[in-house]
Amino acid sequence: MFISDLLIILITAFIGRLLAKKMKQPMVLADLIVGLLLGNLGIIELSETMHNIADIGVLLLLFSTGLAVNLNELKELAKTSTVVALLGVIIPFILGFFAAHIFGYSYLVSIFVGTSLTATSIGISSQVLTETKMIGMKIGTLIIGSAIIDDVIGIIAMGTVVGIALTGNLEVVNLLITVILTIAFIAICMTIAIHFFQKLSSSFIFNQADNQILLPILIIGLIFAIIAEKIGLSLITGTFMAGLILGQTRLAKESFESVSLIGHSFFIPIFFVTMGMQFDPSTFTSMGLFTMLIIVLAILGKIIGCGIGTRICGFSNMESLVVGIATVPRAEVALILANIGLKYGVITPNMASTVIAMSMATTFVTPALLSFSIRKLNKKRKA
């Protein structure tokens, strides 16, 4: 049964991608729609095994993204990425907090709503950037850099909200430990780890046929994913950093080709299809005014916040719009937060449905909007 379900996902994803290419739409949008249809028409059921395979897909996606990023450009854009990420967190949080408070929700619930609007899910945008060959270019590097910083801020914010919900107090010590470990992890990755793996890449471990290089590369990626998770970051941040490190070694080209081949041919399509399968369209039929407002604020908050941050750092209006749109999707980040909120009694099932609807909407609108805005940007550059 599992193998037949897997075959159905791959066949429908392949057909969807062919149609998307004909219609000049991003392939990730086709994957999401295929998943939506498969899941809601009852054609297949999403099993735990399929979830696990999908998790490998997003790890490989961010691994290959890290391998393609220009490190020198990432360093040059560090300040800009920080400004963009901070405004992309602050503006949506303020909008979400005050919207919830105006509708009569408590301060804690309002903080939760604001927090759910802050984190960006880079998986969707990363795939579109890959398809449009923007990874490695300045604007693509800025988007990825901002998203990684956004991820760090989002994890800290999530931990803070849960801590307040459980104890009624802000756990300053735990917060400081997380921040210190995060800074140390990134600093070590960008310095000592790069130097170490540059030396290691010339050793006998990697002096073998090209088709044998993938195994040690994947081992390295998973080690960094586990380290990131242990200090409170997401697994994908770890694999991104591993990709960034290996991208500075003599293995960069072989690593990128190997990881991209196995990822984009199998695991990554499964990740996006299963993501689509988890979305229930009936959520939108019962939406009230508050839910619709949160969806609008979620979209505008990122476009305005990240867009302003990009613009004040010297980028054009069109480039700022592209960066803003790229940071719109919340996807699994918001879903995780909704589950945590329900688990600890911070929010009601109705509020959880609002967060889920926001996650669904931002995930589905981003691919087409981002692809369209990138085409407009490229045309403007050529003109």
C-alpha positions as CSV (number, residue, x, y, z in Angstrom):
1,M,0.0,0.0,0.0
2,F,2.8,2.4,0.9
3,I,4.7,1.8,-2.3
4,S,1.5,2.4,-4.4
5,D,0.8,5.6,-2.5
6,L,4.4,6.7,-3.2
7,L,4.0,5.9,-6.9
8,I,0.7,7.9,-7.1
9,I,2.4,10.9,-5.4
10,L,5.4,10.8,-7.8
11,I,3.3,10.3,-11.0
12,T,0.8,13.1,-10.1
13,A,3.7,15.4,-9.1
14,F,5.4,14.8,-12.4
15,I,2.2,15.5,-14.4
16,G,1.5,18.6,-12.3
17,R,5.0,19.9,-12.9
18,L,4.6,19.4,-16.7
19,L,1.4,21.4,-16.7
20,A,3.0,24.1,-14.5
21,K,5.9,24.4,-16.9
22,K,3.4,24.7,-19.8
23,M,1.5,27.4,-18.0
24,K,4.7,29.2,-16.8
25,Q,3.9,28.6,-13.2
26,P,6.3,27.5,-10.4
27,M,6.5,23.7,-10.0
28,V,6.2,24.0,-6.2
29,L,2.6,25.4,-6.7
30,A,1.8,22.3,-8.8
31,D,3.1,20.1,-6.0
32,L,0.9,21.9,-3.4
33,I,-2.2,21.7,-5.6
34,V,-1.6,18.0,-6.4
35,G,-1.2,17.3,-2.6
36,L,-4.4,19.3,-1.9
37,L,-6.3,17.1,-4.4
38,L,-4.8,13.8,-3.3
39,G,-5.4,14.5,0.4
40,N,-9.0,16.0,0.2
41,L,-10.3,13.6,-2.5
42,G,-9.3,10.7,-0.3
43,I,-7.1,9.1,-3.0
44,I,-4.3,8.4,-0.5
45,E,-3.8,8.8,3.2
46,L,-0.8,10.5,4.7
47,S,1.2,8.0,6.7
48,E,3.9,8.5,9.3
49,T,6.4,7.0,6.9
50,M,5.5,9.5,4.2
51,H,5.9,12.3,6.7
52,N,9.4,11.0,7.5
53,I,10.3,10.9,3.8
54,A,8.9,14.5,3.4
55,D,11.1,15.7,6.3
56,I,14.2,14.4,4.4
57,G,13.0,16.4,1.4
58,V,13.0,19.8,3.2
59,L,16.4,19.0,4.7
60,L,17.9,18.3,1.3
61,L,16.2,21.4,-0.1
62,L,17.9,23.7,2.4
63,F,21.2,21.7,2.1
64,S,21.3,22.3,-1.6
65,T,20.4,26.0,-1.0
66,G,23.3,26.4,1.3
67,L,25.6,24.8,-1.2
68,A,24.5,27.3,-3.9
69,V,24.7,30.5,-1.7
70,N,27.6,32.9,-2.3
71,L,29.3,33.1,1.1
72,N,31.2,36.3,0.4
73,E,27.9,38.0,-0.7
74,L,26.1,36.6,2.3
75,K,28.8,38.2,4.6
76,E,28.5,41.5,2.7
77,L,24.7,41.4,3.1
78,A,24.8,40.4,6.8
79,K,23.8,43.9,8.1
80,T,21.1,44.2,5.4
81,S,19.8,40.7,6.1
82,T,19.6,41.6,9.8
83,V,17.7,44.8,9.1
84,V,15.3,43.0,6.7
85,A,14.7,40.2,9.2
86,L,14.1,42.4,12.2
87,L,11.6,44.6,10.4
88,G,10.0,41.5,8.9
89,V,9.5,40.2,12.5
90,I,8.6,43.5,14.2
91,I,5.9,44.8,11.8
92,P,3.9,41.5,11.5
93,F,4.1,41.0,15.2
94,I,2.7,44.5,15.9
95,L,-0.1,44.1,13.3
96,G,-1.0,40.6,14.7
97,F,-0.9,41.7,18.3
98,F,-3.0,44.8,18.0
99,A,-5.5,43.1,15.7
100,A,-6.1,40.3,18.3
101,H,-6.2,42.8,21.1
102,I,-8.8,45.0,19.3
103,F,-11.0,41.9,18.8
104,G,-11.0,41.4,22.6
105,Y,-8.4,38.7,23.1
106,S,-6.1,38.6,26.1
107,Y,-2.6,39.9,26.1
108,L,-1.1,36.4,26.1
109,V,-3.3,35.3,23.1
110,S,-2.5,38.5,21.3
111,I,1.2,37.9,21.8
112,F,0.7,34.4,20.5
113,V,-1.1,35.7,17.4
114,G,1.6,38.3,16.8
115,T,4.3,35.6,17.2
116,S,2.6,33.3,14.7
117,L,2.9,36.0,12.1
118,T,6.6,36.5,12.5
119,A,8.3,33.3,11.3
120,T,9.0,32.7,7.7
121,S,9.0,29.2,6.1
122,I,11.9,29.4,3.6
123,G,11.1,26.0,1.9
124,I,8.5,27.4,-0.5
125,S,10.5,30.5,-1.5
126,S,13.8,28.6,-1.7
127,Q,12.2,26.2,-4.3
128,V,10.9,29.2,-6.4
129,L,14.3,30.9,-6.2
130,T,16.0,27.6,-7.3
131,E,13.6,27.3,-10.3
132,T,14.1,30.9,-11.3
133,K,17.9,30.6,-10.9
134,M,18.0,33.4,-8.2
135,I,19.9,31.3,-5.7
136,G,23.5,32.6,-5.7
137,M,22.5,36.0,-7.0
138,K,22.5,39.0,-4.7
139,I,18.7,39.3,-4.2
140,G,18.4,35.5,-3.7
141,T,21.3,35.6,-1.1
142,L,19.6,38.5,0.7
143,I,16.3,36.5,0.9
144,I,18.0,33.4,2.2
145,G,20.1,35.3,4.7
146,S,17.1,37.2,6.0
147,A,15.1,34.0,6.3
148,I,17.8,32.2,8.4
149,I,18.0,35.2,10.8
150,D,14.2,35.3,10.8
151,D,14.2,31.5,11.7
152,V,16.5,32.2,14.7
153,I,14.3,35.1,15.9
154,G,11.2,33.0,15.4
155,I,12.5,30.0,17.4
156,I,13.5,32.3,20.3
157,A,10.1,34.1,20.1
158,M,8.3,30.7,20.1
159,G,10.2,29.5,23.2
160,T,9.5,32.8,25.0
161,V,5.7,32.5,24.4
162,V,5.6,28.9,25.5
163,G,7.7,29.8,28.6
164,I,5.3,32.6,29.6
165,A,2.3,30.3,29.0
166,L,3.8,27.6,31.3
167,T,5.3,29.6,34.1
168,G,3.6,33.1,33.8
169,N,7.1,34.6,33.7
170,L,9.8,35.3,31.1
171,E,12.6,32.6,31.4
172,V,15.5,35.0,31.0
173,V,18.2,32.5,31.7
174,N,16.9,29.9,29.2
175,L,16.5,32.7,26.6
176,L,20.1,33.8,27.1
177,I,21.4,30.3,26.8
178,T,19.6,29.8,23.5
179,V,20.8,33.1,22.1
180,I,24.5,32.4,23.2
181,L,24.4,28.8,21.8
182,T,22.9,30.1,18.5
183,I,25.5,32.8,18.1
184,A,28.3,30.4,19.0
185,F,27.0,27.8,16.5
186,I,26.8,30.2,13.6
187,A,30.2,31.8,14.5
188,I,31.9,28.4,14.6
189,C,30.2,27.3,11.3
190,M,31.4,30.5,9.5
191,T,35.0,30.3,10.8
192,I,36.5,27.1,12.3
193,A,34.2,24.6,10.5
194,I,34.9,26.1,7.1
195,H,38.6,25.9,7.6
196,F,38.3,22.3,9.0
197,F,36.3,21.0,6.1
198,Q,38.4,22.7,3.5
199,K,41.3,20.7,4.9
200,L,39.2,17.5,5.2
201,S,37.9,17.7,1.7
202,S,41.4,17.0,0.4
203,S,41.7,13.9,2.6
204,F,41.3,10.2,1.6
205,I,37.7,10.3,2.8
206,F,36.6,12.2,-0.3
207,N,39.2,10.9,-2.7
208,Q,36.8,8.4,-4.4
209,A,34.5,8.2,-7.3
210,D,31.9,10.9,-7.7
211,N,29.0,8.5,-7.1
212,Q,30.5,7.7,-3.7
213,I,30.8,11.2,-2.4
214,L,27.1,11.6,-1.6
215,L,27.2,9.4,1.5
216,P,29.8,11.3,3.6
217,I,28.2,14.6,2.4
218,L,24.8,13.5,3.7
219,I,26.4,12.3,7.0
220,I,27.9,15.8,7.5
221,G,24.5,17.4,6.7
222,L,22.6,15.3,9.2
223,I,25.3,15.9,11.9
224,F,24.8,19.7,11.6
225,A,21.0,19.2,11.6
226,I,21.1,17.3,14.9
227,I,23.5,19.9,16.5
228,A,21.1,22.7,15.4
229,E,18.1,20.9,16.9
230,K,19.9,20.2,20.2
231,I,20.6,23.9,20.7
232,G,17.0,24.9,19.9
233,L,17.2,25.8,16.2
234,S,15.4,24.0,13.4
235,L,16.9,21.0,11.6
236,I,16.8,22.9,8.3
237,T,19.0,25.7,9.7
238,G,21.6,23.0,10.5
239,T,21.5,21.5,7.0
240,F,21.7,25.0,5.5
241,M,24.8,25.8,7.5
242,A,26.3,22.4,6.5
243,G,25.7,23.2,2.8
244,L,27.2,26.7,3.3
245,I,30.3,25.2,4.8
246,L,30.8,22.5,2.1
247,G,30.1,25.1,-0.5
248,Q,33.4,26.7,0.4
249,T,35.4,23.5,-0.3
250,R,36.6,21.8,-3.4
251,L,33.6,19.5,-3.1
252,A,31.1,22.4,-3.8
253,K,30.2,21.4,-7.4
254,E,30.0,17.7,-6.8
255,S,28.0,18.2,-3.5
256,F,25.5,20.5,-5.1
257,E,24.9,18.2,-8.1
258,S,24.6,15.1,-6.0
259,V,22.3,16.6,-3.3
260,S,20.2,18.4,-5.9
261,L,19.8,15.2,-8.0
262,I,18.6,13.0,-5.2
263,G,16.5,15.8,-3.6
264,H,14.7,17.3,-6.6
265,S,14.2,13.9,-8.3
266,F,12.5,12.2,-5.3
267,F,12.4,13.7,-1.8
268,I,11.6,17.4,-2.4
269,P,8.5,16.8,-4.6
270,I,7.2,14.4,-1.9
271,F,7.8,17.1,0.7
272,F,5.7,19.7,-1.1
273,V,2.9,17.2,-2.1
274,T,2.6,16.0,1.5
275,M,2.5,19.6,2.6
276,G,-0.5,20.2,0.3
277,M,-2.2,17.1,1.6
278,Q,-2.3,18.5,5.1
279,F,-4.3,21.6,4.1
280,D,-8.1,21.4,4.5
281,P,-10.0,23.8,2.2
282,S,-13.0,23.5,4.5
283,T,-11.1,25.7,7.0
284,F,-11.8,28.7,4.7
285,T,-15.5,28.1,4.5
286,S,-16.0,28.9,8.2
287,M,-13.6,31.8,8.3
288,G,-14.8,34.9,10.2
289,L,-13.8,38.5,9.9
290,F,-10.9,38.0,12.3
291,T,-9.4,35.1,10.3
292,M,-9.6,37.0,7.1
293,L,-8.0,40.1,8.7
294,I,-5.1,37.9,10.1
295,I,-4.5,36.5,6.6
296,V,-4.3,39.9,5.0
297,L,-2.1,41.2,7.8
298,A,0.2,38.2,7.5
299,I,0.7,38.9,3.8
300,L,1.0,42.7,4.1
301,G,3.1,42.5,7.3
302,K,6.0,40.7,5.6
303,I,5.8,42.6,2.3
304,I,5.8,45.9,4.2
305,G,8.3,45.0,6.9
306,C,10.9,43.2,4.8
307,G,10.2,45.5,1.8
308,I,10.9,48.6,3.9
309,G,14.0,47.0,5.3
310,T,15.3,46.2,1.8
311,R,14.5,49.6,0.5
312,I,16.2,51.6,3.2
313,C,19.3,49.4,2.6
314,G,19.6,50.7,-0.9
315,F,17.7,48.2,-3.1
316,S,15.1,49.3,-5.7
317,N,11.3,49.2,-5.2
318,M,11.0,46.1,-7.3
319,E,13.8,44.3,-5.5
320,S,12.2,45.2,-2.2
321,L,8.8,43.8,-3.3
322,V,10.5,40.5,-4.4
323,V,12.1,40.2,-1.0
324,G,8.9,41.0,0.8
325,I,6.9,38.4,-1.1
326,A,9.5,35.8,-0.7
327,T,9.2,36.0,3.1
328,V,5.3,35.7,3.1
329,P,4.9,31.9,3.6
330,R,4.5,30.6,7.1
331,A,3.7,26.9,6.3
332,E,5.0,24.3,8.8
333,V,6.3,27.0,11.2
334,A,2.9,28.4,11.9
335,L,1.4,24.8,12.1
336,I,4.0,23.9,14.7
337,L,3.2,27.0,16.7
338,A,-0.6,26.3,16.5
339,N,0.0,22.8,17.9
340,I,2.2,24.1,20.7
341,G,-0.5,26.7,21.6
342,L,-3.2,24.1,21.8
343,K,-1.0,21.7,23.7
344,Y,-0.2,24.2,26.5
345,G,-3.7,25.8,26.5
346,V,-2.6,29.2,25.2
347,I,-5.2,29.2,22.5
348,T,-8.6,27.7,21.7
349,P,-9.2,25.3,18.7
350,N,-10.9,28.3,17.0
351,M,-7.8,30.4,17.2
352,A,-5.7,27.4,16.1
353,S,-7.9,27.2,13.0
354,T,-7.2,30.9,12.3
355,V,-3.5,30.3,12.5
356,I,-3.8,27.2,10.2
357,A,-5.9,29.1,7.7
358,M,-3.3,31.9,7.7
359,S,-0.6,29.3,7.1
360,M,-2.5,27.7,4.2
361,A,-3.2,31.0,2.5
362,T,0.3,32.4,2.8
363,T,1.7,29.1,1.5
364,F,-0.5,28.9,-1.6
365,V,-0.3,32.6,-2.7
366,T,3.5,32.9,-2.5
367,P,4.7,30.7,-5.4
368,A,2.7,32.4,-8.1
369,L,3.2,35.9,-6.6
370,L,7.0,35.4,-6.2
371,S,7.5,33.9,-9.6
372,F,5.5,36.8,-11.2
373,S,7.5,39.5,-9.3
374,I,10.8,37.9,-10.2
375,R,9.9,37.9,-13.9
376,K,8.9,41.5,-13.6
377,L,12.2,42.3,-11.9
378,N,14.2,40.5,-14.6
379,K,12.3,42.3,-17.4
380,K,13.0,45.7,-15.7
381,R,16.7,44.9,-15.4
382,K,16.9,44.0,-19.1
383,A,15.0,47.2,-20.2
